[in-house]
């Protein structure tokens, strides 16, 4: 299984490839794509497309983060569990899950 590590790096330090802490994994080739994180981690999404998107949680809370063109939004996941999400504008193409440890 191929996964990408999610790391935290000091923004003011030179970019020498070192990281401070591994905080999760991202599995982009799975369907749905999977983000694995520890509880209390904030996940950021950035819209690099030419049209709006959003992140809509499918956990019963109806929480949605709207992402206009070039905008970034975030959600902090405090409780362990699996939370599915989608772009409610493009749900067939854009969906995934966050696994909170």
Secondary structure, DSSP 8 states (H G I E B T S, - for coil): ---EEEEE--TTS--SS--SEEEEEEETTSSSEEEEE-TTEEEEEE--SSS-EEEEE-SSS--EEEE-TT-EEEEEE-S-EEEEEE-TTSTTTSEEEEEE-
